[in-house]
Amino acid sequence: MLEGRARVKETDMSVKMQIQAMACASQALDVYDVSDCLSIAAHIKKEFDKMYGGGWQCVLLFLEHACDDDGRR
């Protein structure tokens, strides 16, 4: 459902690490509800801690937009 809609906004990670982060996020979304941000972030952090050592932080942001009755944002 969310494939292809996620993006990295700002990072100093290598492209390889960004791809791995997206893969971890995709795995987490297969397991946890999209509204369970804490579990998703914990999953990504745990995987990165295993791959690259401890000390990682994971920040998630889900944005939605709403339209009024006339279809305007």
Secondary structure, DSSP 8 states (H G I E B T S, - for coil): --TTT----S--S-HHHHHHHHHHHHHHHHHS-TT-HHHHHHHHHHHHHHHH-S--------------TTS--
